[in-house]
Structure formats: structure tokens, C-alpha cells
Amino acid sequence: MKLLSKLLFTGAASVMMTWSAFALGEAKPTLKIGYVEGWDDSVATTNVAARIIEKKLGYPVQLVPLAAGVMWQGVARGDLDATLSAWLPVTQGAYWDQFKTKVVDLGPNFTEARIGLIVPASVSAKSIDDLNAQKAASTAASSVSMPALASCAKPPTPSRAMGSAIR
């Protein structure tokens, strides 16, 4: 009877250890996603993506706020798994040129984004050239005043998701 008890205990312990090892092996790694600190679109889209990854895919996510250059370096080195804050081809094109062999472009994730300053409706300028013309006219006729904040939005520059090629 003692032998049977020992065998059952040993068998149960083996099964429990195997299941524990299997369960530990199933644990998903924490994904580190970098974003540009202070860019509202970057903060918002990254937080939404993180919640979806956690809830729908079951991966824990660590969000890492960084300056843009440090973020690109982190993805290129493999310190970060991804970013949704790559503004290509214009805004961060120099980073792309520097790191394109070390990152993977996963495509646009925010295609209708616009970059620029917002002007009051009272400003008649519709382009940078219009603003420059108004400035020149203002300088020529010193009685004309210009609004303190005036610029026009540039055409859409898509935000892209980037992943590390190392991982």
C-alpha cells in the first residue's frame, strides 16, 4: 500500500510539475511599445493599440514614452518591440533613412493625419505662400497687423507602425 501511495504521489507530482512547466511556457512575453512623449496622437493611438493587444491577444504591454530619435533607436536595437509613432515619409524620413535596414515598416495605421498649425477663421491665408505675401504687405504698410499665430496645415503625412527586425 505504501508503494502504491508513493507511486500515486510521484505520478501526481510529475503531472503537476509538467502542467506548471507547460503553463509557464505558455506565458506571453511583455511587448514594449515606444511612443513620442507629448504628441497627443502618439499617446492616444499607442494606448488604444496597447489595450487591444492586451485584451484581444493576451499579451502584456509596457508603454515607453521617449523622444522621437530615441524611440527609433530603441526599435532598431530591439529594446522596443514596436512603435505606432513613425511619421513617414516626411516628418521622420531622416530616421527611416538611418534605420530602415533594422526596422520593419508594418504600414500606415493613421492615414488621414495632418501636420501643421491651426489658424483662426479670420485669417484669409490658405497656404504658406499666402502668409508670406501678407507678411510682406504688412512690412510694406506698417499699419496692417498680422495674427500672432498663423500657418496652414500640410498635406497628410501617414503615421506608420514600425517593428523591430531583430525580434
Secondary structure, DSSP 4 states (H G I P E B T S, - for coil): -HHHHHHHHHHHHHHHHHHHHHHHHTPPPPEEEEEETT-HHHHHHHHHHHHHIIIII---EEEEEE-HHHHHHHHHHTSSSEEEEEETTTTTHHHHHHHTTTEEEEEEEETT---S----TT----SHHHHHHHHHHHHHSTT----SS---PPSP--EEEEEES--
